[in-house]
């Protein structure tokens, strides 16, 4: 059974930082592309960042220079370091695993940026 379990969300003030983690099980983690998506209330889910199995990264324009995605294959874990957070970053953040026609989602972790 495939599981993607996110952690690290919470309430942070504008300008602050958070690091999200996503621990995967039930898949051969190292061969999957991994990503983070987010969904704010009333909005569609959108891509935040992705990292291929070889380590190439891609970011949404809105987070470039502030967020960093990374992976640690030995721990079956992908991270999202979020710095200089803004109120508009408030959303549920979802971990995503993808390979060919297979894809899996985590249950999400809430990030709220507010003073």
TIMI-2910 file (N, C-alpha, C, CB; in pm, 1 decimal, decimal comma, always signed):
<rs>
+----------+----------+----------+----------+----------+----------+----------+----------+----------+----------+----------+----------+------+
!      n_x !      n_y !      n_z !     ca_x !     ca_y !     ca_z !      c_x !      c_y !      c_z !     cb_x !     cb_y !     cb_z ! resn !
+----------+----------+----------+----------+----------+----------+----------+----------+----------+----------+----------+----------+------+
!    +84,6 !   -118,5 !     +0,0 !     +0,0 !     +0,0 !     +0,0 !    +88,8 !   +124,4 !     +0,0 !    -96,1 !     +0,0 !   +122,7 !  Unk !
!    +60,5 !   +213,7 !    -93,9 !   +139,3 !   +335,0 !   -105,8 !    +88,5 !   +439,5 !     -8,2 !   +135,4 !   +388,6 !   -249,2 !  Unk !
!   +182,8 !   +500,4 !    +62,9 !   +147,5 !   +610,0 !   +152,9 !   +245,8 !   +725,1 !   +135,0 !   +146,2 !   +562,1 !   +300,3 !  Unk !
!   +192,7 !   +845,0 !   +127,8 !   +271,6 !   +967,8 !   +130,7 !   +221,3 !  +1047,5 !   +249,9 !   +259,6 !  +1050,2 !     -4,7 !  Unk !
!   +308,4 !  +1069,9 !   +346,9 !   +266,7 !  +1134,0 !   +470,9 !   +342,8 !  +1265,8 !   +487,2 !   +291,0 !  +1040,3 !   +593,1 !  Unk !
!   +266,3 !  +1375,1 !   +479,6 !   +326,5 !  +1506,9 !   +493,7 !   +331,0 !  +1549,7 !   +639,7 !   +249,7 !  +1609,5 !   +411,2 !  Unk !
!   +427,2 !  +1633,2 !   +670,9 !   +436,5 !  +1692,0 !   +803,9 !   +509,2 !  +1825,9 !   +792,4 !   +510,4 !  +1596,1 !   +903,3 !  Unk !
!   +500,1 !  +1905,5 !   +899,5 !   +574,3 !  +2030,0 !   +904,7 !   +492,9 !  +2155,9 !   +882,4 !   +680,5 !  +2025,5 !   +806,3 !  Unk !
!   +366,0 !  +2140,7 !   +851,3 !   +282,4 !  +2258,4 !   +832,9 !   +252,0 !  +2326,3 !   +965,5 !   +153,2 !  +2220,8 !   +763,0 !  Unk !
!   +189,5 !  +2444,7 !   +955,7 !   +154,2 !  +2516,1 !  +1077,0 !   +127,6 !  +2662,3 !  +1049,6 !   +263,3 !  +2502,2 !  +1179,7 !  Unk !
!   +122,9 !  +2738,8 !  +1156,7 !    +99,5 !  +2882,7 !  +1150,0 !   +233,4 !  +2955,6 !  +1162,6 !     +0,4 !  +2928,6 !  +1261,6 !  Unk !
!   +258,7 !  +3048,4 !  +1071,3 !   +384,2 !  +3124,0 !  +1073,0 !   +354,4 !  +3267,6 !  +1034,3 !   +489,9 !  +3061,4 !   +976,7 !  Unk !
!   +434,1 !  +3358,9 !  +1087,1 !   +416,9 !  +3500,4 !  +1053,9 !   +476,4 !  +3530,4 !   +916,5 !   +482,3 !  +3589,8 !  +1161,3 !  Unk !
!   +426,0 !  +3633,6 !   +851,7 !   +486,5 !  +3674,2 !   +723,1 !   +636,6 !  +3698,4 !   +739,0 !   +417,8 !  +3802,2 !   +668,4 !  Unk !
!   +711,0 !  +3650,6 !   +640,4 !   +856,3 !  +3658,9 !   +646,4 !   +922,3 !  +3539,9 !   +711,4 !   +896,0 !  +3780,7 !   +718,6 !  Unk !
!   +842,7 !  +3454,2 !   +772,2 !   +897,4 !  +3339,0 !   +841,4 !   +925,8 !  +3221,6 !   +749,0 !   +803,8 !  +3296,0 !   +949,1 !  Unk !
!   +968,4 !  +3111,2 !   +809,3 !  +1007,2 !  +2991,9 !   +733,9 !   +941,1 !  +2867,4 !   +790,9 !  +1159,3 !  +2975,2 !   +734,5 !  Unk !
!   +921,2 !  +2771,3 !   +704,4 !   +875,5 !  +2638,2 !   +742,6 !   +943,8 !  +2537,4 !   +652,0 !   +720,1 !  +2626,1 !   +733,4 !  Unk !
!   +959,7 !  +2416,5 !   +701,6 !  +1008,5 !  +2306,6 !   +617,0 !   +907,3 !  +2193,4 !   +621,9 !  +1149,8 !  +2257,0 !   +663,4 !  Unk !
!   +853,3 !  +2161,8 !   +506,1 !   +762,3 !  +2049,5 !   +493,0 !   +840,5 !  +1923,2 !   +459,1 !   +655,8 !  +2077,9 !   +385,7 !  Unk !
!   +792,3 !  +1811,8 !   +509,8 !   +850,5 !  +1681,3 !   +478,1 !   +740,7 !  +1590,2 !   +426,9 !   +920,7 !  +1618,7 !   +602,0 !  Unk !
!   +777,7 !  +1499,5 !   +340,4 !   +684,8 !  +1398,1 !   +290,5 !   +758,4 !  +1264,7 !   +290,8 !   +631,2 !  +1434,0 !   +146,2 !  Unk !
!   +713,2 !  +1174,5 !   +375,8 !   +772,3 !  +1041,5 !   +385,0 !   +690,2 !   +944,0 !   +302,1 !   +780,7 !   +994,5 !   +532,3 !  Unk !
!   +756,3 !   +875,1 !   +211,3 !   +688,7 !   +781,5 !   +121,7 !   +715,0 !   +638,1 !   +162,8 !   +733,5 !   +803,4 !    -22,3 !  Unk !
!   +615,0 !   +553,2 !   +143,7 !   +630,9 !   +410,3 !   +165,1 !   +548,3 !   +337,2 !    +60,8 !   +588,6 !   +369,2 !   +309,1 !  Unk !
!   +588,9 !   +213,8 !    +31,4 !   +514,8 !   +133,3 !    -65,6 !   +553,1 !   +157,4 !   -209,8 !   +370,8 !   +158,5 !    -50,3 !  Unk !
!   +651,3 !   +244,2 !   -232,9 !   +701,0 !   +267,2 !   -368,9 !   +853,8 !   +261,3 !   -367,5 !   +651,0 !   +404,8 !   -424,8 !  Unk !
!   +911,2 !   +240,0 !   -485,0 !  +1056,6 !   +250,6 !   -498,4 !  +1085,3 !   +399,4 !   -516,1 !  +1113,2 !   +163,4 !   -620,6 !  Unk !
!  +1104,5 !   +466,2 !   -405,8 !  +1107,7 !   +611,7 !   -401,4 !  +1204,9 !   +671,6 !   -502,1 !  +1143,9 !   +657,7 !   -263,2 !  Unk !
!  +1321,4 !   +611,5 !   -514,4 !  +1428,4 !   +673,0 !   -593,3 !  +1395,8 !   +685,5 !   -741,5 !  +1554,1 !   +593,8 !   -577,4 !  Unk !
!  +1298,5 !   +610,6 !   -791,6 !  +1268,2 !   +617,2 !   -934,5 !  +1149,6 !   +707,3 !   -964,4 !  +1241,3 !   +478,7 !   -988,1 !  Unk !
!  +1090,3 !   +763,9 !   -861,6 !   +974,5 !   +849,9 !   -879,6 !  +1014,2 !   +997,9 !   -883,3 !   +873,5 !   +825,5 !   -768,1 !  Unk !
!   +948,1 !  +1073,2 !   -971,4 !   +951,5 !  +1217,7 !   -961,1 !   +859,0 !  +1257,4 !   -846,4 !   +909,2 !  +1286,2 !  -1095,9 !  Unk !
!   +901,8 !  +1356,2 !   -769,5 !   +824,0 !  +1399,1 !   -654,5 !   +788,9 !  +1546,7 !   -669,6 !   +901,4 !  +1374,1 !   -523,0 !  Unk !
!   +680,6 !  +1585,3 !   -607,3 !   +641,5 !  +1725,1 !   -618,0 !   +558,6 !  +1770,7 !   -500,1 !   +565,2 !  +1747,8 !   -745,1 !  Unk !
!   +548,0 !  +1900,0 !   -491,2 !   +459,4 !  +1965,4 !   -394,3 !   +359,5 !  +2051,7 !   -471,1 !   +541,0 !  +2052,0 !   -291,3 !  Unk !
!   +233,8 !  +2038,3 !   -432,7 !   +126,1 !  +2118,4 !   -486,8 !    +56,3 !  +2186,7 !   -369,7 !    +26,5 !  +2031,4 !   -570,7 !  Unk !
!    -21,7 !  +2288,9 !   -400,0 !    -98,2 !  +2354,2 !   -293,6 !   -235,9 !  +2395,0 !   -344,9 !    -22,4 !  +2477,4 !   -239,5 !  Unk !
!   -327,7 !  +2405,2 !   -250,3 !   -464,0 !  +2445,2 !   -283,9 !   -516,9 !  +2537,1 !   -175,3 !   -556,1 !  +2321,6 !   -301,2 !  Unk !
!   -547,8 !  +2659,3 !   -215,4 !   -608,8 !  +2755,5 !   -123,9 !   -760,4 !  +2744,3 !   -134,9 !   -561,3 !  +2901,0 !   -154,9 !  Unk !
!   -831,9 !  +2785,6 !    -32,7 !   -978,6 !  +2777,3 !    -37,0 !  -1035,8 !  +2849,1 !   -158,1 !  -1038,6 !  +2835,8 !    +90,3 !  Unk !
!  -1123,2 !  +2780,9 !   -230,7 !  -1186,8 !  +2841,0 !   -346,4 !  -1101,7 !  +2847,1 !   -471,0 !  -1229,4 !  +2975,5 !   -312,6 !  Unk !
!   -982,3 !  +2789,4 !   -465,0 !   -892,5 !  +2792,6 !   -580,1 !   -856,4 !  +2651,2 !   -623,1 !   -765,4 !  +2872,6 !   -547,6 !  Unk !
!   -805,7 !  +2641,5 !   -746,3 !   -762,5 !  +2511,7 !   -797,4 !   -627,2 !  +2474,5 !   -736,9 !   -754,2 !  +2513,5 !   -952,0 !  Unk !
!   -602,3 !  +2344,8 !   -732,9 !   -472,5 !  +2297,7 !   -688,3 !   -367,1 !  +2340,0 !   -790,0 !   -472,6 !  +2143,8 !   -668,9 !  Unk !
!   -253,9 !  +2389,2 !   -742,3 !   -149,7 !  +2436,9 !   -831,3 !    -14,2 !  +2377,8 !   -793,5 !   -143,6 !  +2589,3 !   -828,7 !  Unk !
!    +69,8 !  +2366,4 !   -896,1 !   +204,1 !  +2314,9 !   -875,1 !   +289,0 !  +2417,0 !   -800,2 !   +269,4 !  +2278,7 !  -1009,0 !  Unk !
!   +365,8 !  +2369,0 !   -703,8 !   +460,1 !  +2454,7 !   -631,7 !   +602,5 !  +2424,7 !   -678,6 !   +447,4 !  +2434,0 !   -477,8 !  Unk !
!   +640,2 !  +2297,2 !   -672,5 !   +776,4 !  +2259,0 !   -710,1 !   +780,6 !  +2109,8 !   -738,7 !   +877,7 !  +2296,2 !   -598,5 !  Unk !
!   +870,5 !  +2071,7 !   -829,0 !   +891,6 !  +1930,0 !   -857,2 !  +1040,3 !  +1899,1 !   -859,2 !   +826,6 !  +1890,3 !   -991,2 !  Unk !
!  +1072,0 !  +1771,7 !   -836,9 !  +1209,5 !  +1725,5 !   -845,9 !  +1207,6 !  +1587,9 !   -911,5 !  +1278,1 !  +1721,0 !   -704,7 !  Unk !
!  +1289,5 !  +1571,2 !  -1014,5 !  +1292,5 !  +1443,0 !  -1084,8 !  +1373,9 !  +1341,1 !  -1005,4 !  +1351,1 !  +1459,9 !  -1226,6 !  Unk !
!  +1373,1 !  +1216,1 !  -1054,5 !  +1450,9 !  +1113,8 !   -984,7 !  +1600,0 !  +1140,5 !   -995,8 !  +1418,7 !   +975,5 !  -1040,1 !  Unk !
!  +1640,2 !  +1221,8 !  -1091,7 !  +1781,4 !  +1257,1 !  -1106,3 !  +1816,9 !  +1388,4 !  -1037,2 !  +1817,1 !  +1266,1 !  -1252,7 !  Unk !
!  +1717,2 !  +1454,6 !   -977,1 !  +1744,7 !  +1574,2 !   -899,3 !  +1718,6 !  +1706,8 !   -967,6 !  +1882,1 !  +1571,4 !   -857,6 !  Unk !
!  +1668,5 !  +1705,3 !  -1089,7 !  +1635,1 !  +1831,3 !  -1156,7 !  +1509,9 !  +1891,1 !  -1093,7 !  +1614,4 !  +1809,5 !  -1309,2 !  Unk !
!  +1511,0 !  +2021,0 !  -1076,4 !  +1400,8 !  +2087,1 !  -1007,1 !  +1328,6 !  +2187,4 !  -1096,9 !  +1452,4 !  +2157,2 !   -882,5 !  Unk !
!  +1203,7 !  +2213,0 !  -1059,4 !  +1121,1 !  +2309,6 !  -1130,6 !  +1031,9 !  +2378,5 !  -1028,3 !  +1036,2 !  +2241,1 !  -1243,4 !  Unk !
!  +1012,0 !  +2511,1 !  -1045,0 !   +935,3 !  +2586,9 !   -947,9 !   +830,6 !  +2673,8 !  -1015,4 !  +1027,2 !  +2672,4 !   -863,7 !  Unk !
!   +720,5 !  +2695,5 !   -946,0 !   +625,3 !  +2796,7 !   -989,5 !   +691,2 !  +2933,2 !   -977,3 !   +493,8 !  +2790,3 !   -906,3 !  Unk !
!   +657,2 !  +3023,1 !  -1067,8 !   +717,1 !  +3157,1 !  -1064,6 !   +694,4 !  +3225,9 !   -930,9 !   +660,2 !  +3243,0 !  -1176,7 !  Unk !
!   +580,6 !  +3199,1 !   -868,3 !   +544,1 !  +3268,1 !   -744,8 !   +631,7 !  +3229,5 !   -625,7 !   +400,3 !  +3239,7 !   -712,0 !  Unk !
!   +705,1 !  +3118,7 !   -636,8 !   +786,4 !  +3073,7 !   -523,7 !   +935,9 !  +3071,0 !   -555,6 !   +741,6 !  +2935,9 !   -480,1 !  Unk !
!   +972,7 !  +3099,3 !   -679,2 !  +1114,3 !  +3096,9 !   -716,3 !  +1195,0 !  +3192,6 !   -629,5 !  +1131,5 !  +3133,0 !   -864,5 !  Unk !
!  +1308,0 !  +3142,2 !   -581,8 !  +1393,6 !  +3222,9 !   -496,5 !  +1356,7 !  +3220,0 !   -350,4 !  +1392,0 !  +3361,5 !   -543,1 !  Unk !
!  +1239,3 !  +3164,9 !   -318,4 !  +1195,5 !  +3157,3 !   -177,9 !  +1183,7 !  +3013,7 !   -128,9 !  +1061,6 !  +3227,9 !   -160,7 !  Unk !
!  +1142,1 !  +2923,4 !   -217,6 !  +1121,2 !  +2782,3 !   -181,0 !  +1229,4 !  +2695,6 !   -244,2 !   +980,5 !  +2733,6 !   -225,6 !  Unk !
!  +1263,9 !  +2587,9 !   -174,5 !  +1359,6 !  +2491,5 !   -227,7 !  +1308,2 !  +2350,6 !   -203,9 !  +1498,9 !  +2510,3 !   -163,2 !  Unk !
!  +1299,4 !  +2273,4 !   -311,8 !  +1260,9 !  +2133,3 !   -300,1 !  +1386,9 !  +2048,1 !   -302,4 !  +1163,2 !  +2091,7 !   -414,2 !  Unk !
!  +1387,0 !  +1943,2 !   -221,4 !  +1500,3 !  +1851,8 !   -218,7 !  +1449,2 !  +1713,3 !   -182,5 !  +1609,3 !  +1899,6 !   -118,1 !  Unk !
!  +1533,3 !  +1613,5 !   -205,6 !  +1493,6 !  +1476,2 !   -172,8 !  +1610,4 !  +1403,0 !   -110,2 !  +1444,0 !  +1400,9 !   -298,4 !  Unk !
!  +1576,3 !  +1308,2 !    -24,4 !  +1675,0 !  +1223,0 !    +40,7 !  +1630,6 !  +1080,4 !    +18,0 !  +1689,8 !  +1255,5 !   +194,1 !  Unk !
!  +1686,4 !  +1017,9 !    -85,7 !  +1640,0 !   +884,7 !   -124,9 !  +1662,5 !   +780,2 !    -16,6 !  +1709,4 !   +841,5 !   -251,5 !  Unk !
!  +1767,7 !   +796,0 !    +61,1 !  +1795,7 !   +699,1 !   +167,5 !  +1686,4 !   +698,0 !   +273,7 !  +1929,9 !   +729,7 !   +232,4 !  Unk !
!  +1612,0 !   +809,0 !   +283,3 !  +1505,1 !   +818,9 !   +383,0 !  +1366,3 !   +819,8 !   +317,8 !  +1523,6 !   +945,3 !   +467,4 !  Unk !
!  +1362,7 !   +798,4 !   +185,9 !  +1234,1 !   +800,6 !   +113,7 !  +1155,0 !   +927,4 !   +144,5 !  +1150,0 !   +676,9 !   +150,0 !  Unk !
!  +1223,3 !  +1038,9 !   +146,1 !  +1161,5 !  +1163,6 !   +189,8 !  +1193,3 !  +1278,2 !    +93,2 !  +1208,6 !  +1199,1 !   +331,1 !  Unk !
!  +1091,4 !  +1359,7 !    +69,7 !  +1108,7 !  +1482,6 !     -7,6 !  +1074,4 !  +1599,3 !    +84,5 !  +1018,4 !  +1483,2 !   -137,6 !  Unk !
!  +1148,0 !  +1709,3 !    +65,6 !  +1131,3 !  +1825,8 !   +151,3 !  +1093,1 !  +1947,8 !    +69,2 !  +1259,1 !  +1853,0 !   +230,2 !  Unk !
!  +1030,8 !  +2042,6 !   +137,1 !  +1007,5 !  +2174,0 !    +77,7 !  +1044,8 !  +2277,5 !   +182,9 !   +857,9 !  +2191,2 !    +29,6 !  Unk !
!  +1157,3 !  +2343,3 !   +161,3 !  +1198,8 !  +2452,2 !   +248,9 !  +1134,4 !  +2580,1 !   +198,1 !  +1354,7 !  +2465,5 !   +254,2 !  Unk !
!  +1058,5 !  +2644,8 !   +284,7 !   +985,0 !  +2764,5 !   +246,0 !  +1033,5 !  +2882,0 !   +329,4 !   +832,3 !  +2744,1 !   +263,2 !  Unk !
!  +1090,9 !  +2979,5 !   +263,5 !  +1141,2 !  +3099,3 !   +329,3 !  +1064,6 !  +3221,5 !   +281,5 !  +1291,6 !  +3116,6 !   +303,2 !  Unk !
!  +1077,7 !  +3329,9 !   +355,2 !  +1012,8 !  +3457,5 !   +319,1 !   +865,1 !  +3436,2 !   +287,5 !  +1083,8 !  +3522,3 !   +197,7 !  Unk !
!   +798,6 !  +3365,0 !   +373,7 !   +658,3 !  +3329,8 !   +348,1 !   +569,1 !  +3452,5 !   +346,2 !   +608,1 !  +3231,6 !   +453,2 !  Unk !
!   +468,5 !  +3445,5 !   +260,1 !   +372,8 !  +3554,5 !   +240,9 !   +232,4 !  +3504,6 !   +272,4 !   +379,9 !  +3610,2 !    +96,0 !  Unk !
!   +141,1 !  +3592,9 !   +306,6 !     +2,5 !  +3548,8 !   +331,9 !    -56,1 !  +3472,1 !   +213,7 !    -86,3 !  +3669,3 !   +363,3 !  Unk !
!    -17,7 !  +3506,4 !    +93,6 !    -71,3 !  +3436,5 !    -23,8 !    -16,5 !  +3295,0 !    -39,4 !    -40,9 !  +3515,8 !   -148,6 !  Unk !
!    +79,1 !  +3256,1 !    +43,9 !   +126,5 !  +3117,8 !    +45,3 !    +36,2 !  +3028,0 !   +129,9 !   +269,7 !  +3111,9 !    +97,9 !  Unk !
!    -60,5 !  +3086,4 !   +197,6 !   -152,8 !  +3008,9 !   +279,7 !   -231,9 !  +2910,8 !   +193,8 !   -248,3 !  +3101,9 !   +355,8 !  Unk !
!   -224,4 !  +2783,2 !   +229,7 !   -290,2 !  +2678,6 !   +151,8 !   -266,5 !  +2544,5 !   +219,5 !   -238,3 !  +2676,5 !     +5,1 !  Unk !
!   -338,6 !  +2444,5 !   +171,2 !   -305,3 !  +2306,5 !   +203,7 !   -199,7 !  +2261,0 !   +103,4 !   -432,6 !  +2213,3 !   +200,3 !  Unk !
!    -92,6 !  +2203,3 !   +153,7 !    +18,5 !  +2159,9 !    +68,3 !    +15,7 !  +2007,2 !    +58,2 !   +156,6 !  +2209,8 !   +125,0 !  Unk !
!    +24,6 !  +1959,2 !    -66,2 !    +13,5 !  +1816,9 !    -93,6 !   +140,5 !  +1763,5 !   -157,9 !   -106,2 !  +1789,5 !   -183,1 !  Unk !
!   +181,4 !  +1647,8 !   -113,7 !   +294,5 !  +1576,4 !   -171,9 !   +242,8 !  +1489,1 !   -287,0 !   +368,5 !  +1489,5 !    -63,5 !  Unk !
!   +322,4 !  +1477,9 !   -392,1 !   +281,8 !  +1402,8 !   -511,3 !   +398,0 !  +1318,8 !   -559,7 !   +233,0 !  +1497,8 !   -623,7 !  Unk !
!   +369,0 !  +1194,1 !   -595,1 !   +468,8 !  +1103,1 !   -653,3 !   +420,0 !  +1061,5 !   -791,1 !   +492,9 !   +977,1 !   -561,7 !  Unk !
!   +509,8 !  +1061,4 !   -887,1 !   +469,1 !  +1034,7 !  -1025,0 !   +575,2 !   +953,9 !  -1098,2 !   +442,2 !  +1165,8 !  -1099,5 !  Unk !
!   +528,9 !   +850,1 !  -1168,6 !   +615,7 !   +776,8 !  -1259,7 !   +528,5 !   +715,5 !  -1367,1 !   +698,9 !   +667,7 !  -1185,2 !  Unk !
!   +552,8 !   +752,6 !  -1489,6 !   +475,2 !   +703,8 !  -1605,3 !   +326,2 !   +729,6 !  -1578,3 !   +502,0 !   +549,5 !  -1631,7 !  Unk !
!   +246,2 !   +625,3 !  -1577,6 !   +101,6 !   +643,8 !  -1558,2 !    +60,1 !   +634,2 !  -1412,1 !    +25,2 !   +541,0 !  -1638,7 !  Unk !
!   +156,7 !   +614,9 !  -1325,5 !   +127,5 !   +601,1 !  -1182,6 !   +145,6 !   +734,3 !  -1112,0 !   +217,7 !   +494,1 !  -1118,3 !  Unk !
!    +51,7 !   +766,9 !  -1027,3 !    +66,9 !   +884,6 !   -944,4 !     -5,9 !   +865,0 !   -812,5 !    +15,1 !  +1008,9 !  -1016,9 !  Unk !
!    +50,4 !   +926,9 !   -709,2 !     -4,3 !   +913,6 !   -575,1 !     -0,6 !  +1050,5 !   -506,5 !    +75,0 !   +807,5 !   -492,6 !  Unk !
!    -96,9 !  +1071,1 !   -415,0 !   -107,3 !  +1196,7 !   -341,2 !   -105,3 !  +1170,2 !   -191,2 !   -235,4 !  +1272,4 !   -380,4 !  Unk !
!    -49,3 !  +1265,6 !   -118,4 !    -60,7 !  +1262,8 !    +25,4 !   -191,8 !  +1326,5 !    +69,1 !    +57,9 !  +1333,9 !    +89,9 !  Unk !
!   -212,2 !  +1329,7 !   +200,2 !   -338,4 !  +1380,7 !   +254,2 !   -335,1 !  +1531,7 !   +274,3 !   -370,3 !  +1312,2 !   +386,0 !  Unk !
!   -217,6 !  +1590,3 !   +267,3 !   -205,3 !  +1735,6 !   +278,0 !   -168,1 !  +1781,6 !   +417,2 !   -333,5 !  +1800,8 !   +237,2 !  Unk !
!   -100,7 !  +1895,8 !   +421,7 !    -67,5 !  +1961,1 !   +548,2 !    -94,8 !  +2110,7 !   +531,2 !    +82,8 !  +1934,0 !   +589,9 !  Unk !
!   -156,4 !  +2170,5 !   +631,7 !   -198,8 !  +2309,6 !   +620,6 !    -85,1 !  +2404,1 !   +657,1 !   -319,9 !  +2335,8 !   +710,1 !  Unk !
!    -66,4 !  +2504,2 !   +573,1 !    +27,0 !  +2613,4 !   +599,8 !    -53,1 !  +2743,1 !   +604,1 !   +140,8 !  +2620,0 !   +491,2 !  Unk !
!    -42,6 !  +2814,0 !   +714,7 !   -112,8 !  +2941,6 !   +729,4 !    -10,7 !  +3049,4 !   +761,5 !   -222,6 !  +2933,9 !   +840,5 !  Unk !
!     -9,6 !  +3153,5 !   +678,5 !    +83,7 !  +3264,3 !   +697,7 !     +1,3 !  +3386,7 !   +737,7 !   +169,1 !  +3292,0 !   +567,3 !  Unk !
!    +17,7 !  +3426,8 !   +862,7 !    -64,8 !  +3535,1 !   +915,5 !     +2,5 !  +3597,3 !  +1036,5 !   -205,3 !  +3484,2 !   +952,4 !  Unk !
!    -21,3 !  +3726,3 !  +1052,8 !    +30,3 !  +3794,6 !  +1171,2 !    -76,1 !  +3797,3 !  +1281,4 !    +75,1 !  +3938,4 !  +1135,8 !  Unk !
+----------+----------+----------+----------+----------+----------+----------+----------+----------+----------+----------+----------+------+
</rs>
